[in-house]
Amino acid sequence: MTHAMAPQQPNEPVDPDDPILITEREAAKVLCISPRKLWDLRQQGDVPHIRLGRAVRYSRRDLAAWIDAQARSRGNKASTHG
């Protein structure tokens, strides 16, 4: 069961039906990339993740913040080249 990722503000209550941490496969779906691409990004240290023993999980809130940062970064680069 996967849920669409909705960005949350830090003080917003967490929906009990919306898991705080998601699997690598779920995170890849949320980001619309392959699990292999997500693995590559994780290995490069580019995407925030959490290790729980041998399991790797992704915080919905951290992914939303990372997406926002990527969008701002890309927006800044695009404006400086034009």
Short mmCIF file of the C-alpha atoms (twelve columns), coordinates in Angstrom:
data_MODEL
# 
_entry.id   MODEL 
# 
loop_
_atom_site.group_PDB 
_atom_site.id 
_atom_site.type_symbol 
_atom_site.label_atom_id 
_atom_site.label_alt_id 
_atom_site.label_comp_id 
_atom_site.label_asym_id 
_atom_site.label_seq_id 
_atom_site.Cartn_x 
_atom_site.Cartn_y 
_atom_site.Cartn_z 
_atom_site.pdbx_PDB_model_num 
ATOM 1  C CA . MET A 1  0.000  0.000  0.000   1 
ATOM 2  C CA . THR A 2  1.518  3.318  -1.036  1 
ATOM 3  C CA . HIS A 3  0.371  6.794  -0.189  1 
ATOM 4  C CA . ALA A 4  0.884  9.969  -2.154  1 
ATOM 5  C CA . MET A 5  3.404  12.181 -0.443  1 
ATOM 6  C CA . ALA A 6  1.951  15.411 0.857   1 
ATOM 7  C CA . PRO A 7  4.472  17.950 2.132   1 
ATOM 8  C CA . GLN A 8  3.916  18.692 5.806   1 
ATOM 9  C CA . GLN A 9  4.982  21.631 7.842   1 
ATOM 10 C CA . PRO A 10 7.109  20.703 10.882  1 
ATOM 11 C CA . ASN A 11 4.314  21.464 13.385  1 
ATOM 12 C CA . GLU A 12 1.473  19.810 11.463  1 
ATOM 13 C CA . PRO A 13 -0.021 16.707 13.058  1 
ATOM 14 C CA . VAL A 14 0.908  13.415 11.432  1 
ATOM 15 C CA . ASP A 15 -1.920 11.472 9.793   1 
ATOM 16 C CA . PRO A 16 -1.997 8.073  11.554  1 
ATOM 17 C CA . ASP A 17 -2.855 6.373  8.236   1 
ATOM 18 C CA . ASP A 18 0.167  7.960  6.555   1 
ATOM 19 C CA . PRO A 19 3.413  6.216  7.550   1 
ATOM 20 C CA . ILE A 20 6.229  8.476  8.720   1 
ATOM 21 C CA . LEU A 21 8.862  6.260  7.125   1 
ATOM 22 C CA . ILE A 22 8.547  4.522  3.778   1 
ATOM 23 C CA . THR A 23 10.512 1.785  2.043   1 
ATOM 24 C CA . GLU A 24 12.962 2.312  -0.784  1 
ATOM 25 C CA . ARG A 25 10.432 1.033  -3.329  1 
ATOM 26 C CA . GLU A 26 7.738  3.402  -1.996  1 
ATOM 27 C CA . ALA A 27 10.168 6.343  -1.984  1 
ATOM 28 C CA . ALA A 28 11.159 5.610  -5.586  1 
ATOM 29 C CA . LYS A 29 7.476  5.638  -6.584  1 
ATOM 30 C CA . VAL A 30 6.900  8.920  -4.743  1 
ATOM 31 C CA . LEU A 31 9.887  10.466 -6.548  1 
ATOM 32 C CA . CYS A 32 8.900  8.900  -9.908  1 
ATOM 33 C CA . ILE A 33 12.311 7.318  -10.349 1 
ATOM 34 C CA . SER A 34 13.512 3.734  -10.449 1 
ATOM 35 C CA . PRO A 35 14.606 2.027  -7.231  1 
ATOM 36 C CA . ARG A 36 18.082 1.713  -8.814  1 
ATOM 37 C CA . LYS A 37 18.299 5.491  -9.378  1 
ATOM 38 C CA . LEU A 38 17.235 6.067  -5.772  1 
ATOM 39 C CA . TRP A 39 19.911 3.595  -4.635  1 
ATOM 40 C CA . ASP A 40 22.505 5.544  -6.674  1 
ATOM 41 C CA . LEU A 41 21.391 8.851  -5.120  1 
ATOM 42 C CA . ARG A 42 21.580 7.302  -1.637  1 
ATOM 43 C CA . GLN A 43 25.060 5.888  -2.268  1 
ATOM 44 C CA . GLN A 44 26.228 9.347  -3.399  1 
ATOM 45 C CA . GLY A 45 24.787 10.877 -0.211  1 
ATOM 46 C CA . ASP A 46 22.372 13.005 -2.227  1 
ATOM 47 C CA . VAL A 47 19.035 11.884 -0.798  1 
ATOM 48 C CA . PRO A 48 18.178 11.827 2.937   1 
ATOM 49 C CA . HIS A 49 17.617 8.368  4.387   1 
ATOM 50 C CA . ILE A 50 17.536 6.527  7.682   1 
ATOM 51 C CA . ARG A 51 19.122 3.182  8.518   1 
ATOM 52 C CA . LEU A 52 17.308 0.947  10.977  1 
ATOM 53 C CA . GLY A 53 19.704 -1.938 11.325  1 
ATOM 54 C CA . ARG A 54 20.055 -3.281 7.785   1 
ATOM 55 C CA . ALA A 55 16.796 -1.680 6.612   1 
ATOM 56 C CA . VAL A 56 16.827 1.639  4.755   1 
ATOM 57 C CA . ARG A 57 13.826 3.912  5.157   1 
ATOM 58 C CA . TYR A 58 12.935 7.378  3.939   1 
ATOM 59 C CA . SER A 59 11.129 10.075 5.877   1 
ATOM 60 C CA . ARG A 60 8.267  11.627 3.931   1 
ATOM 61 C CA . ARG A 61 9.020  14.991 5.547   1 
ATOM 62 C CA . ASP A 62 12.743 14.786 4.681   1 
ATOM 63 C CA . LEU A 63 11.950 13.790 1.082   1 
ATOM 64 C CA . ALA A 64 9.558  16.730 0.730   1 
ATOM 65 C CA . ALA A 65 12.230 19.123 2.060   1 
ATOM 66 C CA . TRP A 66 14.835 17.563 -0.262  1 
ATOM 67 C CA . ILE A 67 12.520 17.999 -3.274  1 
ATOM 68 C CA . ASP A 68 11.954 21.652 -2.333  1 
ATOM 69 C CA . ALA A 69 15.712 22.207 -1.995  1 
ATOM 70 C CA . GLN A 70 16.332 20.566 -5.382  1 
ATOM 71 C CA . ALA A 71 13.689 22.782 -7.004  1 
ATOM 72 C CA . ARG A 72 15.189 25.931 -5.449  1 
ATOM 73 C CA . SER A 73 18.696 24.877 -6.474  1 
ATOM 74 C CA . ARG A 74 17.621 24.181 -10.047 1 
ATOM 75 C CA . GLY A 75 15.704 27.472 -10.162 1 
ATOM 76 C CA . ASN A 76 18.789 29.410 -9.039  1 
ATOM 77 C CA . LYS A 77 21.035 27.698 -11.576 1 
ATOM 78 C CA . ALA A 78 18.558 28.298 -14.393 1 
ATOM 79 C CA . SER A 79 18.302 32.007 -13.593 1 
ATOM 80 C CA . THR A 80 22.091 32.508 -13.515 1 
ATOM 81 C CA . HIS A 81 22.615 30.966 -16.967 1 
ATOM 82 C CA . GLY A 82 20.054 33.106 -18.726 1 
# 
